[in-house]
Amino acid sequence: MNDIKPDDERPTGTPPEDGQDLLEDAKTEISAMAKDGTGHPSTKPILIGAAIGFAVGMIVLDGAWFLGLIAGAAVALYLRIKK
């Protein structure tokens, strides 16, 4: 009745190989930002994300500004890499 066959021979639970590794892309992006500083196109959006996270951490998380700062920067970096 259920004759669905996988379209590839990957083991169950392994991600498809599309040539993009999120951690490798993040490492490359962070290294380029560290090298170029404020001249890098990703610096401004990630700093804005960190500032938004800082504000959210101060208001919503009752003073956990550092957690908000890191989370905001991480979300901005993820969105920047996925584009």
PyMOL Python script that loads the backbone (N, CA, C, O; Angstrom):
from pymol import cmd

cmd.read_pdbstr("""\
ATOM      1  N   MET A   1       0.822  -1.175   0.000  1.00  0.00           N
ATOM      2  CA  MET A   1       0.000   0.000   0.000  1.00  0.00           C
ATOM      3  C   MET A   1       0.880   1.258   0.000  1.00  0.00           C
ATOM      4  O   MET A   1       0.629   2.186  -0.769  1.00  0.00           O
ATOM      5  N   ASN A   2       1.888   1.294   0.839  1.00  0.00           N
ATOM      6  CA  ASN A   2       2.762   2.450   0.925  1.00  0.00           C
ATOM      7  C   ASN A   2       4.071   2.122   0.209  1.00  0.00           C
ATOM      8  O   ASN A   2       5.023   1.651   0.830  1.00  0.00           O
ATOM      9  N   ASP A   3       4.113   2.372  -1.086  1.00  0.00           N
ATOM     10  CA  ASP A   3       5.276   2.043  -1.896  1.00  0.00           C
ATOM     11  C   ASP A   3       6.153   3.255  -2.167  1.00  0.00           C
ATOM     12  O   ASP A   3       6.771   3.350  -3.227  1.00  0.00           O
ATOM     13  N   ILE A   4       6.213   4.172  -1.228  1.00  0.00           N
ATOM     14  CA  ILE A   4       7.044   5.351  -1.399  1.00  0.00           C
ATOM     15  C   ILE A   4       8.491   4.948  -1.167  1.00  0.00           C
ATOM     16  O   ILE A   4       8.831   4.349  -0.146  1.00  0.00           O
ATOM     17  N   LYS A   5       9.332   5.285  -2.126  1.00  0.00           N
ATOM     18  CA  LYS A   5      10.749   4.960  -2.024  1.00  0.00           C
ATOM     19  C   LYS A   5      11.553   6.250  -1.945  1.00  0.00           C
ATOM     20  O   LYS A   5      11.202   7.241  -2.586  1.00  0.00           O
ATOM     21  N   PRO A   6      12.625   6.245  -1.166  1.00  0.00           N
ATOM     22  CA  PRO A   6      13.443   7.453  -1.096  1.00  0.00           C
ATOM     23  C   PRO A   6      14.078   7.743  -2.447  1.00  0.00           C
ATOM     24  O   PRO A   6      14.440   6.829  -3.188  1.00  0.00           O
ATOM     25  N   ASP A   7      14.208   9.036  -2.755  1.00  0.00           N
ATOM     26  CA  ASP A   7      14.781   9.410  -4.040  1.00  0.00           C
ATOM     27  C   ASP A   7      16.306   9.444  -4.013  1.00  0.00           C
ATOM     28  O   ASP A   7      16.940   9.715  -5.033  1.00  0.00           O
ATOM     29  N   ASP A   8      16.881   9.176  -2.878  1.00  0.00           N
ATOM     30  CA  ASP A   8      18.335   9.067  -2.785  1.00  0.00           C
ATOM     31  C   ASP A   8      18.679   7.995  -1.749  1.00  0.00           C
ATOM     32  O   ASP A   8      17.795   7.456  -1.083  1.00  0.00           O
ATOM     33  N   GLU A   9      19.930   7.704  -1.626  1.00  0.00           N
ATOM     34  CA  GLU A   9      20.371   6.614  -0.755  1.00  0.00           C
ATOM     35  C   GLU A   9      20.955   7.108   0.564  1.00  0.00           C
ATOM     36  O   GLU A   9      21.796   6.432   1.157  1.00  0.00           O
ATOM     37  N   ARG A  10      20.522   8.273   1.029  1.00  0.00           N
ATOM     38  CA  ARG A  10      21.012   8.799   2.301  1.00  0.00           C
ATOM     39  C   ARG A  10      20.457   7.989   3.454  1.00  0.00           C
ATOM     40  O   ARG A  10      19.310   7.544   3.401  1.00  0.00           O
ATOM     41  N   PRO A  11      21.258   7.787   4.504  1.00  0.00           N
ATOM     42  CA  PRO A  11      20.712   7.178   5.714  1.00  0.00           C
ATOM     43  C   PRO A  11      19.690   8.114   6.358  1.00  0.00           C
ATOM     44  O   PRO A  11      19.781   9.333   6.214  1.00  0.00           O
ATOM     45  N   THR A  12      18.742   7.553   7.050  1.00  0.00           N
ATOM     46  CA  THR A  12      17.710   8.349   7.701  1.00  0.00           C
ATOM     47  C   THR A  12      18.322   9.287   8.732  1.00  0.00           C
ATOM     48  O   THR A  12      19.182   8.890   9.518  1.00  0.00           O
ATOM     49  N   GLY A  13      17.868  10.534   8.717  1.00  0.00           N
ATOM     50  CA  GLY A  13      18.326  11.498   9.699  1.00  0.00           C
ATOM     51  C   GLY A  13      19.520  12.321   9.277  1.00  0.00           C
ATOM     52  O   GLY A  13      19.923  13.218  10.016  1.00  0.00           O
ATOM     53  N   THR A  14      20.108  12.057   8.117  1.00  0.00           N
ATOM     54  CA  THR A  14      21.228  12.857   7.656  1.00  0.00           C
ATOM     55  C   THR A  14      20.718  13.954   6.736  1.00  0.00           C
ATOM     56  O   THR A  14      19.825  13.715   5.923  1.00  0.00           O
ATOM     57  N   PRO A  15      21.273  15.150   6.855  1.00  0.00           N
ATOM     58  CA  PRO A  15      20.806  16.248   6.010  1.00  0.00           C
ATOM     59  C   PRO A  15      21.250  16.052   4.572  1.00  0.00           C
ATOM     60  O   PRO A  15      22.253  15.383   4.322  1.00  0.00           O
ATOM     61  N   PRO A  16      20.529  16.619   3.631  1.00  0.00           N
ATOM     62  CA  PRO A  16      20.955  16.500   2.233  1.00  0.00           C
ATOM     63  C   PRO A  16      22.250  17.271   2.005  1.00  0.00           C
ATOM     64  O   PRO A  16      22.491  18.299   2.637  1.00  0.00           O
ATOM     65  N   GLU A  17      23.062  16.774   1.115  1.00  0.00           N
ATOM     66  CA  GLU A  17      24.325  17.429   0.803  1.00  0.00           C
ATOM     67  C   GLU A  17      24.067  18.475  -0.273  1.00  0.00           C
ATOM     68  O   GLU A  17      23.979  18.151  -1.458  1.00  0.00           O
ATOM     69  N   ASP A  18      23.946  19.724   0.144  1.00  0.00           N
ATOM     70  CA  ASP A  18      23.725  20.779  -0.834  1.00  0.00           C
ATOM     71  C   ASP A  18      24.933  21.691  -0.960  1.00  0.00           C
ATOM     72  O   ASP A  18      24.864  22.729  -1.619  1.00  0.00           O
ATOM     73  N   GLY A  19      26.028  21.314  -0.338  1.00  0.00           N
ATOM     74  CA  GLY A  19      27.256  22.074  -0.459  1.00  0.00           C
ATOM     75  C   GLY A  19      27.371  23.240   0.507  1.00  0.00           C
ATOM     76  O   GLY A  19      28.365  23.965   0.469  1.00  0.00           O
ATOM     77  N   GLN A  20      26.390  23.442   1.368  1.00  0.00           N
ATOM     78  CA  GLN A  20      26.447  24.560   2.298  1.00  0.00           C
ATOM     79  C   GLN A  20      26.425  24.035   3.726  1.00  0.00           C
ATOM     80  O   GLN A  20      25.521  23.301   4.125  1.00  0.00           O
ATOM     81  N   ASP A  21      27.406  24.414   4.458  1.00  0.00           N
ATOM     82  CA  ASP A  21      27.484  24.048   5.864  1.00  0.00           C
ATOM     83  C   ASP A  21      27.313  25.330   6.663  1.00  0.00           C
ATOM     84  O   ASP A  21      28.111  26.258   6.529  1.00  0.00           O
ATOM     85  N   LEU A  22      26.291  25.385   7.483  1.00  0.00           N
ATOM     86  CA  LEU A  22      25.948  26.594   8.211  1.00  0.00           C
ATOM     87  C   LEU A  22      27.096  27.068   9.104  1.00  0.00           C
ATOM     88  O   LEU A  22      27.396  28.261   9.140  1.00  0.00           O
ATOM     89  N   LEU A  23      27.729  26.162   9.813  1.00  0.00           N
ATOM     90  CA  LEU A  23      28.829  26.561  10.701  1.00  0.00           C
ATOM     91  C   LEU A  23      30.031  27.080   9.920  1.00  0.00           C
ATOM     92  O   LEU A  23      30.684  28.038  10.336  1.00  0.00           O
ATOM     93  N   GLU A  24      30.314  26.456   8.811  1.00  0.00           N
ATOM     94  CA  GLU A  24      31.427  26.915   7.979  1.00  0.00           C
ATOM     95  C   GLU A  24      31.133  28.295   7.393  1.00  0.00           C
ATOM     96  O   GLU A  24      32.015  29.152   7.339  1.00  0.00           O
ATOM     97  N   ASP A  25      29.889  28.506   6.953  1.00  0.00           N
ATOM     98  CA  ASP A  25      29.500  29.815   6.437  1.00  0.00           C
ATOM     99  C   ASP A  25      29.580  30.882   7.527  1.00  0.00           C
ATOM    100  O   ASP A  25      30.030  31.999   7.270  1.00  0.00           O
ATOM    101  N   ALA A  26      29.144  30.543   8.745  1.00  0.00           N
ATOM    102  CA  ALA A  26      29.212  31.497   9.854  1.00  0.00           C
ATOM    103  C   ALA A  26      30.661  31.831  10.183  1.00  0.00           C
ATOM    104  O   ALA A  26      30.994  32.992  10.421  1.00  0.00           O
ATOM    105  N   LYS A  27      31.516  30.827  10.197  1.00  0.00           N
ATOM    106  CA  LYS A  27      32.933  31.053  10.485  1.00  0.00           C
ATOM    107  C   LYS A  27      33.553  31.971   9.437  1.00  0.00           C
ATOM    108  O   LYS A  27      34.308  32.882   9.777  1.00  0.00           O
ATOM    109  N   THR A  28      33.242  31.738   8.185  1.00  0.00           N
ATOM    110  CA  THR A  28      33.764  32.566   7.106  1.00  0.00           C
ATOM    111  C   THR A  28      33.275  34.004   7.222  1.00  0.00           C
ATOM    112  O   THR A  28      34.045  34.951   7.060  1.00  0.00           O
ATOM    113  N   GLU A  29      31.984  34.152   7.504  1.00  0.00           N
ATOM    114  CA  GLU A  29      31.388  35.491   7.615  1.00  0.00           C
ATOM    115  C   GLU A  29      31.976  36.259   8.806  1.00  0.00           C
ATOM    116  O   GLU A  29      32.302  37.439   8.679  1.00  0.00           O
ATOM    117  N   ILE A  30      32.111  35.604   9.945  1.00  0.00           N
ATOM    118  CA  ILE A  30      32.667  36.262  11.131  1.00  0.00           C
ATOM    119  C   ILE A  30      34.128  36.631  10.904  1.00  0.00           C
ATOM    120  O   ILE A  30      34.568  37.702  11.321  1.00  0.00           O
ATOM    121  N   SER A  31      34.881  35.754  10.247  1.00  0.00           N
ATOM    122  CA  SER A  31      36.281  36.057   9.953  1.00  0.00           C
ATOM    123  C   SER A  31      36.406  37.258   9.021  1.00  0.00           C
ATOM    124  O   SER A  31      37.267  38.117   9.212  1.00  0.00           O
ATOM    125  N   ALA A  32      35.547  37.309   8.019  1.00  0.00           N
ATOM    126  CA  ALA A  32      35.572  38.439   7.087  1.00  0.00           C
ATOM    127  C   ALA A  32      35.174  39.734   7.787  1.00  0.00           C
ATOM    128  O   ALA A  32      35.740  40.791   7.510  1.00  0.00           O
ATOM    129  N   MET A  33      34.194  39.653   8.699  1.00  0.00           N
ATOM    130  CA  MET A  33      33.792  40.843   9.445  1.00  0.00           C
ATOM    131  C   MET A  33      34.914  41.317  10.363  1.00  0.00           C
ATOM    132  O   MET A  33      35.134  42.520  10.503  1.00  0.00           O
ATOM    133  N   ALA A  34      35.619  40.388  10.984  1.00  0.00           N
ATOM    134  CA  ALA A  34      36.727  40.754  11.866  1.00  0.00           C
ATOM    135  C   ALA A  34      37.867  41.383  11.068  1.00  0.00           C
ATOM    136  O   ALA A  34      38.550  42.288  11.548  1.00  0.00           O
ATOM    137  N   LYS A  35      38.061  40.899   9.866  1.00  0.00           N
ATOM    138  CA  LYS A  35      39.132  41.409   9.023  1.00  0.00           C
ATOM    139  C   LYS A  35      38.805  42.795   8.464  1.00  0.00           C
ATOM    140  O   LYS A  35      39.658  43.683   8.469  1.00  0.00           O
ATOM    141  N   ASP A  36      37.571  42.985   7.982  1.00  0.00           N
ATOM    142  CA  ASP A  36      37.195  44.233   7.327  1.00  0.00           C
ATOM    143  C   ASP A  36      36.618  45.278   8.273  1.00  0.00           C
ATOM    144  O   ASP A  36      36.549  46.456   7.925  1.00  0.00           O
ATOM    145  N   GLY A  37      36.208  44.863   9.449  1.00  0.00           N
ATOM    146  CA  GLY A  37      35.651  45.808  10.420  1.00  0.00           C
ATOM    147  C   GLY A  37      34.333  46.400   9.952  1.00  0.00           C
ATOM    148  O   GLY A  37      33.472  45.684   9.441  1.00  0.00           O
ATOM    149  N   THR A  38      34.175  47.701  10.125  1.00  0.00           N
ATOM    150  CA  THR A  38      32.907  48.346   9.775  1.00  0.00           C
ATOM    151  C   THR A  38      32.718  48.488   8.268  1.00  0.00           C
ATOM    152  O   THR A  38      31.634  48.859   7.818  1.00  0.00           O
ATOM    153  N   GLY A  39      33.740  48.202   7.492  1.00  0.00           N
ATOM    154  CA  GLY A  39      33.616  48.257   6.037  1.00  0.00           C
ATOM    155  C   GLY A  39      32.921  47.042   5.451  1.00  0.00           C
ATOM    156  O   GLY A  39      32.522  47.065   4.287  1.00  0.00           O
ATOM    157  N   HIS A  40      32.770  45.994   6.223  1.00  0.00           N
ATOM    158  CA  HIS A  40      32.123  44.772   5.731  1.00  0.00           C
ATOM    159  C   HIS A  40      30.616  44.984   5.678  1.00  0.00           C
ATOM    160  O   HIS A  40      30.053  45.572   6.601  1.00  0.00           O
ATOM    161  N   PRO A  41      29.944  44.520   4.620  1.00  0.00           N
ATOM    162  CA  PRO A  41      28.500  44.748   4.495  1.00  0.00           C
ATOM    163  C   PRO A  41      27.646  44.057   5.561  1.00  0.00           C
ATOM    164  O   PRO A  41      26.501  44.458   5.766  1.00  0.00           O
ATOM    165  N   SER A  42      28.155  43.054   6.231  1.00  0.00           N
ATOM    166  CA  SER A  42      27.370  42.357   7.252  1.00  0.00           C
ATOM    167  C   SER A  42      27.488  42.992   8.635  1.00  0.00           C
ATOM    168  O   SER A  42      26.691  42.685   9.521  1.00  0.00           O
ATOM    169  N   THR A  43      28.451  43.854   8.830  1.00  0.00           N
ATOM    170  CA  THR A  43      28.691  44.403  10.163  1.00  0.00           C
ATOM    171  C   THR A  43      27.507  45.205  10.675  1.00  0.00           C
ATOM    172  O   THR A  43      27.061  44.998  11.804  1.00  0.00           O
ATOM    173  N   LYS A  44      26.993  46.115   9.863  1.00  0.00           N
ATOM    174  CA  LYS A  44      25.909  46.980  10.317  1.00  0.00           C
ATOM    175  C   LYS A  44      24.638  46.198  10.672  1.00  0.00           C
ATOM    176  O   LYS A  44      24.079  46.425  11.745  1.00  0.00           O
ATOM    177  N   PRO A  45      24.153  45.276   9.804  1.00  0.00           N
ATOM    178  CA  PRO A  45      22.948  44.529  10.185  1.00  0.00           C
ATOM    179  C   PRO A  45      23.117  43.687  11.451  1.00  0.00           C
ATOM    180  O   PRO A  45      22.178  43.548  12.235  1.00  0.00           O
ATOM    181  N   ILE A  46      24.300  43.134  11.649  1.00  0.00           N
ATOM    182  CA  ILE A  46      24.514  42.302  12.824  1.00  0.00           C
ATOM    183  C   ILE A  46      24.619  43.153  14.083  1.00  0.00           C
ATOM    184  O   ILE A  46      24.150  42.743  15.145  1.00  0.00           O
ATOM    185  N   LEU A  47      25.228  44.333  13.979  1.00  0.00           N
ATOM    186  CA  LEU A  47      25.261  45.238  15.125  1.00  0.00           C
ATOM    187  C   LEU A  47      23.854  45.750  15.465  1.00  0.00           C
ATOM    188  O   LEU A  47      23.524  45.927  16.638  1.00  0.00           O
ATOM    189  N   ILE A  48      23.038  45.985  14.448  1.00  0.00           N
ATOM    190  CA  ILE A  48      21.653  46.396  14.694  1.00  0.00           C
ATOM    191  C   ILE A  48      20.890  45.268  15.388  1.00  0.00           C
ATOM    192  O   ILE A  48      20.129  45.515  16.324  1.00  0.00           O
ATOM    193  N   GLY A  49      21.093  44.034  14.932  1.00  0.00           N
ATOM    194  CA  GLY A  49      20.464  42.886  15.588  1.00  0.00           C
ATOM    195  C   GLY A  49      20.904  42.738  17.030  1.00  0.00           C
ATOM    196  O   GLY A  49      20.102  42.403  17.901  1.00  0.00           O
ATOM    197  N   ALA A  50      22.192  42.990  17.284  1.00  0.00           N
ATOM    198  CA  ALA A  50      22.698  42.918  18.654  1.00  0.00           C
ATOM    199  C   ALA A  50      22.072  44.009  19.518  1.00  0.00           C
ATOM    200  O   ALA A  50      21.753  43.774  20.684  1.00  0.00           O
ATOM    201  N   ALA A  51      21.899  45.196  18.952  1.00  0.00           N
ATOM    202  CA  ALA A  51      21.292  46.298  19.712  1.00  0.00           C
ATOM    203  C   ALA A  51      19.823  46.004  20.027  1.00  0.00           C
ATOM    204  O   ALA A  51      19.351  46.287  21.129  1.00  0.00           O
ATOM    205  N   ILE A  52      19.110  45.442  19.065  1.00  0.00           N
ATOM    206  CA  ILE A  52      17.712  45.066  19.307  1.00  0.00           C
ATOM    207  C   ILE A  52      17.648  43.983  20.374  1.00  0.00           C
ATOM    208  O   ILE A  52      16.801  44.038  21.265  1.00  0.00           O
ATOM    209  N   GLY A  53      18.537  43.002  20.289  1.00  0.00           N
ATOM    210  CA  GLY A  53      18.584  41.951  21.300  1.00  0.00           C
ATOM    211  C   GLY A  53      18.916  42.497  22.673  1.00  0.00           C
ATOM    212  O   GLY A  53      18.371  42.038  23.677  1.00  0.00           O
ATOM    213  N   PHE A  54      19.807  43.473  22.724  1.00  0.00           N
ATOM    214  CA  PHE A  54      20.154  44.125  23.984  1.00  0.00           C
ATOM    215  C   PHE A  54      18.918  44.766  24.608  1.00  0.00           C
ATOM    216  O   PHE A  54      18.651  44.597  25.798  1.00  0.00           O
ATOM    217  N   ALA A  55      18.164  45.508  23.786  1.00  0.00           N
ATOM    218  CA  ALA A  55      16.956  46.182  24.291  1.00  0.00           C
ATOM    219  C   ALA A  55      15.921  45.173  24.774  1.00  0.00           C
ATOM    220  O   ALA A  55      15.311  45.355  25.828  1.00  0.00           O
ATOM    221  N   VAL A  56      15.727  44.119  24.006  1.00  0.00           N
ATOM    222  CA  VAL A  56      14.769  43.080  24.404  1.00  0.00           C
ATOM    223  C   VAL A  56      15.233  42.407  25.691  1.00  0.00           C
ATOM    224  O   VAL A  56      14.420  42.130  26.572  1.00  0.00           O
ATOM    225  N   GLY A  57      16.519  42.146  25.804  1.00  0.00           N
ATOM    226  CA  GLY A  57      17.057  41.535  27.018  1.00  0.00           C
ATOM    227  C   GLY A  57      16.860  42.400  28.245  1.00  0.00           C
ATOM    228  O   GLY A  57      16.584  41.892  29.332  1.00  0.00           O
ATOM    229  N   MET A  58      17.001  43.700  28.076  1.00  0.00           N
ATOM    230  CA  MET A  58      16.816  44.613  29.209  1.00  0.00           C
ATOM    231  C   MET A  58      15.352  44.709  29.625  1.00  0.00           C
ATOM    232  O   MET A  58      15.044  44.761  30.816  1.00  0.00           O
ATOM    233  N   ILE A  59      14.453  44.733  28.650  1.00  0.00           N
ATOM    234  CA  ILE A  59      13.039  44.955  28.943  1.00  0.00           C
ATOM    235  C   ILE A  59      12.317  43.646  29.278  1.00  0.00           C
ATOM    236  O   ILE A  59      11.728  43.504  30.349  1.00  0.00           O
ATOM    237  N   VAL A  60      12.373  42.711  28.359  1.00  0.00           N
ATOM    238  CA  VAL A  60      11.584  41.481  28.499  1.00  0.00           C
ATOM    239  C   VAL A  60      12.243  40.485  29.444  1.00  0.00           C
ATOM    240  O   VAL A  60      11.565  39.861  30.260  1.00  0.00           O
ATOM    241  N   LEU A  61      13.542  40.334  29.340  1.00  0.00           N
ATOM    242  CA  LEU A  61      14.241  39.330  30.138  1.00  0.00           C
ATOM    243  C   LEU A  61      14.717  39.880  31.482  1.00  0.00           C
ATOM    244  O   LEU A  61      15.539  39.259  32.156  1.00  0.00           O
ATOM    245  N   ASP A  62      14.206  41.030  31.863  1.00  0.00           N
ATOM    246  CA  ASP A  62      14.448  41.622  33.177  1.00  0.00           C
ATOM    247  C   ASP A  62      15.940  41.810  33.467  1.00  0.00           C
ATOM    248  O   ASP A  62      16.446  41.372  34.501  1.00  0.00           O
ATOM    249  N   GLY A  63      16.623  42.462  32.547  1.00  0.00           N
ATOM    250  CA  GLY A  63      18.016  42.808  32.783  1.00  0.00           C
ATOM    251  C   GLY A  63      19.035  41.829  32.255  1.00  0.00           C
ATOM    252  O   GLY A  63      20.227  41.998  32.515  1.00  0.00           O
ATOM    253  N   ALA A  64      18.623  40.819  31.531  1.00  0.00           N
ATOM    254  CA  ALA A  64      19.570  39.857  30.963  1.00  0.00           C
ATOM    255  C   ALA A  64      20.068  40.386  29.614  1.00  0.00           C
ATOM    256  O   ALA A  64      19.872  39.754  28.576  1.00  0.00           O
ATOM    257  N   TRP A  65      20.709  41.546  29.646  1.00  0.00           N
ATOM    258  CA  TRP A  65      21.114  42.228  28.424  1.00  0.00           C
ATOM    259  C   TRP A  65      22.144  41.435  27.626  1.00  0.00           C
ATOM    260  O   TRP A  65      22.126  41.453  26.395  1.00  0.00           O
ATOM    261  N   PHE A  66      23.037  40.744  28.318  1.00  0.00           N
ATOM    262  CA  PHE A  66      24.071  39.998  27.603  1.00  0.00           C
ATOM    263  C   PHE A  66      23.466  38.856  26.787  1.00  0.00           C
ATOM    264  O   PHE A  66      23.863  38.622  25.645  1.00  0.00           O
ATOM    265  N   LEU A  67      22.513  38.154  27.374  1.00  0.00           N
ATOM    266  CA  LEU A  67      21.829  37.077  26.658  1.00  0.00           C
ATOM    267  C   LEU A  67      21.093  37.625  25.439  1.00  0.00           C
ATOM    268  O   LEU A  67      21.150  37.039  24.358  1.00  0.00           O
ATOM    269  N   GLY A  68      20.406  38.741  25.614  1.00  0.00           N
ATOM    270  CA  GLY A  68      19.704  39.365  24.504  1.00  0.00           C
ATOM    271  C   GLY A  68      20.650  39.837  23.415  1.00  0.00           C
ATOM    272  O   GLY A  68      20.359  39.687  22.228  1.00  0.00           O
ATOM    273  N   LEU A  69      21.780  40.405  23.808  1.00  0.00           N
ATOM    274  CA  LEU A  69      22.777  40.887  22.860  1.00  0.00           C
ATOM    275  C   LEU A  69      23.303  39.749  21.994  1.00  0.00           C
ATOM    276  O   LEU A  69      23.367  39.867  20.771  1.00  0.00           O
ATOM    277  N   ILE A  70      23.678  38.650  22.636  1.00  0.00           N
ATOM    278  CA  ILE A  70      24.203  37.489  21.904  1.00  0.00           C
ATOM    279  C   ILE A  70      23.123  36.877  21.012  1.00  0.00           C
ATOM    280  O   ILE A  70      23.386  36.532  19.861  1.00  0.00           O
ATOM    281  N   ALA A  71      21.916  36.745  21.543  1.00  0.00           N
ATOM    282  CA  ALA A  71      20.825  36.156  20.760  1.00  0.00           C
ATOM    283  C   ALA A  71      20.475  37.033  19.562  1.00  0.00           C
ATOM    284  O   ALA A  71      20.255  36.520  18.465  1.00  0.00           O
ATOM    285  N   GLY A  72      20.421  38.342  19.759  1.00  0.00           N
ATOM    286  CA  GLY A  72      20.118  39.247  18.658  1.00  0.00           C
ATOM    287  C   GLY A  72      21.167  39.198  17.564  1.00  0.00           C
ATOM    288  O   GLY A  72      20.831  39.181  16.379  1.00  0.00           O
ATOM    289  N   ALA A  73      22.429  39.174  17.949  1.00  0.00           N
ATOM    290  CA  ALA A  73      23.513  39.081  16.973  1.00  0.00           C
ATOM    291  C   ALA A  73      23.478  37.734  16.254  1.00  0.00           C
ATOM    292  O   ALA A  73      23.721  37.665  15.049  1.00  0.00           O
ATOM    293  N   ALA A  74      23.177  36.669  16.988  1.00  0.00           N
ATOM    294  CA  ALA A  74      23.124  35.335  16.380  1.00  0.00           C
ATOM    295  C   ALA A  74      21.983  35.232  15.367  1.00  0.00           C
ATOM    296  O   ALA A  74      22.157  34.655  14.294  1.00  0.00           O
ATOM    297  N   VAL A  75      20.834  35.783  15.700  1.00  0.00           N
ATOM    298  CA  VAL A  75      19.700  35.752  14.773  1.00  0.00           C
ATOM    299  C   VAL A  75      20.018  36.571  13.527  1.00  0.00           C
ATOM    300  O   VAL A  75      19.735  36.135  12.411  1.00  0.00           O
ATOM    301  N   ALA A  76      20.602  37.748  13.708  1.00  0.00           N
ATOM    302  CA  ALA A  76      20.958  38.585  12.561  1.00  0.00           C
ATOM    303  C   ALA A  76      21.997  37.890  11.676  1.00  0.00           C
ATOM    304  O   ALA A  76      21.908  37.950  10.450  1.00  0.00           O
ATOM    305  N   LEU A  77      22.976  37.235  12.292  1.00  0.00           N
ATOM    306  CA  LEU A  77      23.982  36.506  11.511  1.00  0.00           C
ATOM    307  C   LEU A  77      23.349  35.352  10.752  1.00  0.00           C
ATOM    308  O   LEU A  77      23.655  35.135   9.580  1.00  0.00           O
ATOM    309  N   TYR A  78      22.469  34.614  11.411  1.00  0.00           N
ATOM    310  CA  TYR A  78      21.785  33.498  10.742  1.00  0.00           C
ATOM    311  C   TYR A  78      20.969  33.992   9.550  1.00  0.00           C
ATOM    312  O   TYR A  78      21.028  33.396   8.475  1.00  0.00           O
ATOM    313  N   LEU A  79      20.219  35.060   9.725  1.00  0.00           N
ATOM    314  CA  LEU A  79      19.421  35.593   8.627  1.00  0.00           C
ATOM    315  C   LEU A  79      20.303  36.110   7.503  1.00  0.00           C
ATOM    316  O   LEU A  79      19.944  36.009   6.330  1.00  0.00           O
ATOM    317  N   ARG A  80      21.443  36.658   7.853  1.00  0.00           N
ATOM    318  CA  ARG A  80      22.380  37.171   6.849  1.00  0.00           C
ATOM    319  C   ARG A  80      23.005  36.025   6.057  1.00  0.00           C
ATOM    320  O   ARG A  80      23.185  36.141   4.845  1.00  0.00           O
ATOM    321  N   ILE A  81      23.332  34.938   6.716  1.00  0.00           N
ATOM    322  CA  ILE A  81      23.963  33.791   6.042  1.00  0.00           C
ATOM    323  C   ILE A  81      22.966  33.065   5.133  1.00  0.00           C
ATOM    324  O   ILE A  81      23.315  32.626   4.037  1.00  0.00           O
ATOM    325  N   LYS A  82      21.733  32.948   5.602  1.00  0.00           N
ATOM    326  CA  LYS A  82      20.730  32.190   4.845  1.00  0.00           C
ATOM    327  C   LYS A  82      20.281  32.882   3.561  1.00  0.00           C
ATOM    328  O   LYS A  82      19.641  32.244   2.726  1.00  0.00           O
ATOM    329  N   LYS A  83      20.592  34.154   3.377  1.00  0.00           N
ATOM    330  CA  LYS A  83      20.193  34.882   2.151  1.00  0.00           C
ATOM    331  C   LYS A  83      20.951  34.401   0.952  1.00  0.00           C
ATOM    332  O   LYS A  83      20.741  34.902  -0.153  1.00  0.00           O
TER     333      LYS A  83
END
""", "prot")
cmd.dss("prot")
cmd.show_as("cartoon", "prot")
cmd.util.cbc("prot")
cmd.orient("prot")
